[in-house]
Amino acid sequence: MPQQHLDTIPIWEAYHEDSECPLCAMEERCESQFLDTALGGALMEPDTRIMTNQAGFCAQHLRMLYGRENRLGFALTLHTHLKDYMESLGKQTEALEKELQSEQKKNALAKGAAGISKSDPFFRRLDAAISHMEERSGSCYICGRIDKTMDRYVETVLYMYRKDPEFKKAFLASRGVCMRHYPLLLRGAKAHLHGETRLQFVHDLMELQQKNLKRMEEELEWFTLKFDYRNQAKPWGNSKDAVERTIKKLQGNVFSEEGKK
C-alpha cells in the first residue's frame, strides 16, 4: 500500500500541472534526482559504484551527466565503468579468439561445411560476444532506477484512483497521458487492479485518451490552417503550441530542461 504522504504528494503535484502527461512530469523529476545522485554523495558509495560500473549509462544520460557541473565526478564514474566493461569484454574476446584460431586451422572443405551450420562453436561464440556487447551498451543505471520508480508511481496512481474520489475526479479531468506512458498504465491496471475496478479504469483511461487525442488532432489541424491567409485574423485558440504539445503527446517531454532535444 502506498505511503499517503511520501508517495501521493508527487502525484498530486503532477496532476495539478497543466500538461499533456502528468507521468512525464513525475518521470522528469525523478530523472533529475537520479542524475544528481549519480554524481553526488552516492558517487563514492561502493554499492552504487558497483551498479554504475556494471550498468553504465545510455547515450541520453551520458549526455545529460556530461552537461552537469561535476566533470571530475563524471570522469571517475566513467573510468571505473570503462575498466569493468574492458574486463568483461576481454573475457569474451579471449574466448572468441580461441574459437577463431580453431576455425582458421580447419582445411578449406571443413571451413565451408562449418559456414553452413550456425551450431558451429565459432558462430555460437561469435553470437555470444555480440549479445554481450549489445547487452552492455543497452543497459543504463539511471534508466533502470527510473523504470522502477515509475512502476511504483503507477501503482500509487491506481491506488489513488480506487481509494480517493478527489484524485479520481482530477484524473478524469486531466489531458490523459503521452503514448509512451499509456501502455504503462494499462499494464499497471492488469497487475494491480481487480474485477469491476480494473474494467472501469481501463474504460475511463481509454475514453480519456481518445478524447484528448482527438483534441490534439483538432488543435494541430487548426495550427496548419492558420497559415492560410484567410485565417490569419482568426484567433489561435489553444493551437499556438500545438506542434510542441503533439510531440509531447506522442513521445513525452523531449523538450525537457535537462537537454533531451
RARA-V238054 format. One record per residue. RES is the residue in one letter. PSI is psi in degrees with one decimal (none if undefined). NEAR is the number of other ideal C-beta (glycine too) atoms within 8 Angstrom. D_FIRST is the distance of its C-alpha to the first C-alpha in Angstrom with 1 decimal. Layout:
RES,PSI,NEAR,D_FIRST
RES,PSI,NEAR,D_FIRST
This chain:
M,133.1,3,0.0
P,146.9,11,3.8
Q,126.3,7,6.6
Q,-45.7,6,8.8
H,-46.0,6,11.9
L,-38.7,7,11.6
D,-27.5,12,9.8
T,-25.8,14,11.1
I,-50.0,8,14.6
P,-27.7,10,15.9
I,-43.5,15,14.9
W,-40.7,10,16.8
E,-43.7,9,19.6
A,-39.1,12,20.0
Y,-13.2,11,20.1
H,-12.9,6,22.7
E,153.6,8,24.9
D,82.7,3,27.6
S,164.6,10,27.0
E,-16.0,12,27.3
C,102.9,15,23.9
P,-31.0,12,21.0
L,-30.7,16,19.4
C,-39.1,15,22.7
A,-42.4,13,22.4
M,-44.4,13,19.0
E,-41.6,13,20.6
E,-38.3,12,23.7
R,-44.5,9,22.2
C,-30.4,12,20.3
E,-45.8,11,23.5
S,-39.7,9,25.6
Q,-43.0,8,23.5
F,-31.1,11,23.8
L,-44.1,14,27.5
D,-41.4,9,28.0
T,-41.1,10,26.2
A,-29.4,15,28.4
L,8.1,12,31.5
G,-136.3,9,30.4
G,-29.6,6,29.6
A,-9.7,8,27.9
L,-38.8,12,31.2
M,3.1,5,32.7
E,126.4,8,29.8
P,-43.4,5,30.8
D,-41.5,6,27.4
T,-42.7,11,27.2
R,-35.9,12,30.8
I,-43.7,8,30.5
M,-42.5,9,27.8
T,-32.8,14,29.8
N,-42.2,11,33.0
Q,-43.5,8,31.7
A,-35.5,10,29.8
G,-154.1,13,32.0
F,145.7,12,31.4
C,171.0,11,32.1
A,-41.7,5,35.1
Q,-45.4,7,33.1
H,-26.6,13,31.3
L,-44.5,9,34.6
R,-40.5,9,36.2
M,-38.8,12,33.6
L,-39.0,13,33.7
Y,-33.2,7,37.5
G,-4.4,7,37.5
R,167.5,10,35.8
E,53.4,3,37.8
N,69.1,8,37.5
R,-37.0,6,40.1
L,-47.1,6,40.6
G,-39.7,10,37.0
F,-42.3,12,36.8
A,-40.7,8,40.0
L,-43.3,9,38.7
T,-44.3,14,35.6
L,-40.0,8,37.7
H,-48.5,8,40.3
T,-32.2,11,38.1
H,-43.9,12,36.4
L,-41.4,8,39.8
K,-41.9,9,41.1
D,-42.6,10,38.2
Y,-44.6,10,38.8
M,-37.4,8,42.5
E,-47.0,8,42.1
S,-37.8,10,40.0
L,-35.1,11,42.4
G,-39.0,8,45.4
K,-41.5,8,44.4
Q,-41.7,12,44.1
T,-41.1,9,47.4
E,-45.0,8,49.2
A,-39.0,11,48.2
L,-38.8,12,49.2
E,-36.9,8,52.5
K,-45.0,9,53.3
E,-34.1,12,52.9
L,-43.4,9,54.8
Q,-39.0,8,57.7
S,-39.4,10,57.8
E,-39.2,11,57.9
Q,-24.3,6,60.7
K,-12.2,5,62.8
K,153.3,8,62.9
N,170.6,5,66.0
A,-40.3,5,66.0
L,-42.6,6,65.8
A,-38.1,8,62.9
K,-41.7,10,61.0
G,-41.6,8,61.6
A,-39.3,8,60.3
A,-32.4,12,57.2
G,-16.6,7,56.5
I,-33.3,5,56.1
S,128.9,8,53.4
K,-3.9,6,49.9
S,-3.3,5,49.5
D,138.8,10,52.0
P,-36.9,7,50.5
F,-44.7,11,51.2
F,-37.0,11,49.3
R,-42.0,10,46.3
R,-36.3,12,46.4
L,-43.1,10,46.7
D,-39.2,9,43.7
A,-40.6,11,41.7
A,-42.3,12,42.8
I,-44.8,8,42.0
S,-39.6,8,38.5
H,-47.0,11,37.9
M,-42.2,10,39.1
E,-39.6,8,37.0
E,-43.7,8,33.8
R,-42.2,11,34.6
S,-23.2,7,35.5
G,-2.5,7,32.5
S,158.5,12,29.8
C,124.1,11,28.3
Y,-44.2,13,26.3
I,-43.8,13,25.0
C,-41.4,10,24.3
G,-42.1,10,22.3
R,-38.9,10,20.1
I,-44.5,12,19.8
D,-43.5,8,18.8
K,-40.9,8,15.9
T,-41.1,9,14.8
M,-34.1,14,15.4
D,-40.5,9,13.4
R,-39.8,10,10.2
Y,-42.1,13,11.6
V,-43.4,14,12.2
E,-39.3,12,8.8
T,-39.8,12,7.9
V,-44.5,13,11.3
L,-37.2,14,10.8
Y,-44.4,11,7.8
M,-38.1,14,10.3
Y,-40.1,11,13.1
R,-34.7,9,12.0
K,-23.9,5,11.1
D,104.3,9,13.4
P,-34.4,5,17.0
E,-39.1,6,18.3
F,-40.9,13,16.2
K,-39.3,10,17.3
K,-43.3,8,20.8
A,-38.2,11,20.6
F,-47.3,13,19.4
L,-22.9,8,22.3
A,-2.7,5,24.7
S,177.0,9,24.0
R,16.6,8,26.4
G,-150.9,12,24.1
V,171.6,12,23.5
C,164.4,14,25.9
M,-17.2,8,26.9
R,-34.9,8,25.4
H,-11.5,14,21.8
Y,-53.4,12,22.5
P,-25.1,6,22.1
L,-41.3,11,18.9
L,-39.3,14,17.2
L,-42.2,10,19.0
R,-38.5,9,18.0
G,-41.3,14,14.3
A,-40.0,13,15.0
K,-37.0,8,16.7
A,-34.4,7,14.0
H,-12.5,9,10.8
L,161.5,12,12.6
H,155.9,4,15.0
G,-136.4,6,18.3
E,-32.8,5,19.5
T,-41.4,9,16.5
R,-45.7,11,16.9
L,-42.3,8,20.6
Q,-41.0,8,20.4
F,-46.4,13,18.3
V,-43.0,10,20.7
H,-49.4,8,23.6
D,-42.7,10,22.5
L,-45.0,13,21.9
M,-43.1,8,25.2
E,-43.6,8,27.1
L,-42.8,12,25.8
Q,-44.0,11,26.7
Q,-41.8,8,30.1
K,-41.6,9,30.9
N,-29.3,12,30.3
L,-40.0,10,32.1
K,-44.1,8,35.0
R,-44.2,9,35.0
M,-42.1,13,35.0
E,-41.1,8,37.8
E,-40.1,8,39.9
E,-38.3,14,39.4
L,-39.4,12,40.5
E,-42.7,8,43.4
W,-32.2,12,44.6
F,-44.9,11,44.4
T,-37.5,7,46.9
L,-22.5,8,49.0
K,-17.0,11,49.4
F,-8.7,5,51.6
D,129.2,7,54.2
Y,-26.5,4,56.8
R,-17.1,4,56.7
N,3.8,9,53.1
Q,-33.3,7,53.6
A,-10.1,3,54.0
K,151.6,5,51.1
P,149.9,3,47.8
W,-29.1,7,45.1
G,-132.3,6,42.3
N,16.2,6,39.0
S,-5.5,11,40.6
K,-35.6,6,41.9
D,28.6,6,38.9
A,-34.7,13,38.2
V,-49.0,8,39.0
E,-41.9,8,36.5
R,-30.0,11,33.7
T,-40.5,11,34.6
I,-44.8,10,34.2
K,-38.7,16,30.8
K,-34.2,12,29.8
L,-41.3,8,31.1
Q,6.4,8,30.0
G,-166.6,10,27.8
N,74.7,11,28.9
V,-11.6,9,32.0
F,35.8,8,33.6
S,163.4,8,31.1
E,-16.1,4,32.5
E,-1.0,10,31.9
G,32.3,8,34.9
K,38.9,9,33.6
K,none,4,36.7
